[in-house]
């Protein structure tokens, strides 16, 4: 009877662990410049501003990234939300998972 309770508690805990991890995943703040995965830190289209270069690269299939402190983070966010910030310095609230930030808010 006692072994069955311990086993049941272990199963319940195993099922709740992913939910507990998600609840404890706190948003972090990141400051940097919105760029694209092709150019990253150095934009290469002559005669275009950084923002124009980012938009051209996005149209060509690149992804939005945040360049911050020499690091490049892939951004998981709706394109329409982030497009106005292309080439600009921003502050992002989001959840970091490996090298990707799931954006919650951008300023």
N, C-alpha and C positions, 0 to 999 in steps of 0.2 A: 504494500500500500504506500509506504513512504517512498520507495523507489519509483513508483508510478507518478507521484506528485513531483518528484525531482525531474523526471523525464518530461513531464508536461510543462514544467516551468522552463526547462531548457529549450523545448520546442517553441514556446511562446516568445522567449527572449530572442531566439534565432530569427523568428518572423518579424520582430519589431526592430531589429538592428538597422536595417536600411532606412526606416522611417526616422529613427533617432539620429542617424548620421545626417539626413537631410534637414532635420529640425535644427541641428547644431551648426550647419553650414552657414556661416555668417557672411553677409555681404562685405566686401572690402572696397576701398577707395583707390583708384588708379588715376594718375595724371600723366598725360602725354599728348601726342599728336596723332590724329586719325590719318592713316595712310592706306596703302593697298599692298596686297601680298606679292605683287610683281616688283614694285619699286622699293618698298619698305622705307628706308631712311633717306634715300636719294632719288628724287624724281628725275626722269630722263627724257621727257618730251620737250624738245627745244621750243621756246616761245610760249609755253603754257605755264600758268601758275601752278603751284602745288595742288590746289583744289581741282583745277581743270585736269591735271595729270591723273589724279586719283580717280576722277569720274571716268576718264577715258579707259583707264586700266580696269575699272569695275565693269564697264561695258564690254571689255575684251575677255571677261571671265575671271578676273582676279577677285579676291575677297577683301573685305575691310579688315584692317589690323590697327592695333594701337602700338605706337612706338613710344616706349617709356624707359628712360634710364638705360638706353642701349639694348633693351630687350624688345622683342616683337611678339605681341600677343594676338592670336586670332580672335575675332569678335563674333559672338553669336547674338545676332540682333536683326530685326527687320530692316531691310535696306532703306525704306522710306524714312525710318526714324533717324538713321545715322547720316544719310546723304547730305543734309545741310551743314554738317560738321566736318566734311572732307577737307583735309589740309589744315585744320585748325587745332589749336591746343585746347584740350577738354579735360574735364574731370568726370570719371566714370565710376558709378557704384555697380558692383557686380560680383559674381561668384567665380573664383578661379578654380579651374579643373585642369591640371597639367599645364598646358601652354595656351589654354583657351579661356576667355572671359565671357560668361553669360551676362549680358548687360541688363541691369535693372533700371538704371537711370543714367542720363548723360546731360552734362551742363557745360 
